[in-house]
């Protein structure tokens, strides 16, 4: 809808805090357009909350699992991989 109205987000990263603020501050001629954006933002927020609940349920379930140390090790390894990847990109 925004692209059809000729509106382009001026930032680089989408769906971050600044992008959400930009979306929330858009002004529209028709109330239905405002409602559509509000529904979009609500759906995105609810999806994030759903993901957080699922991740918490997985963490709780894994804590009692016999392979919990393997899962913890793999998660820590992935965090280190992401950190190294970020540092490598920064040096370029």
Secondary structure, DSSP 8 states (H G I E B T S, - for coil): -TTTTT----SSSSSSHHHHHHHHT---SSHHHHHHHHHHHHHHHHHHHHHHHHHHHHHHHHHTSTTHHHHHHHHHHHHHHHHHHHHHHHH-
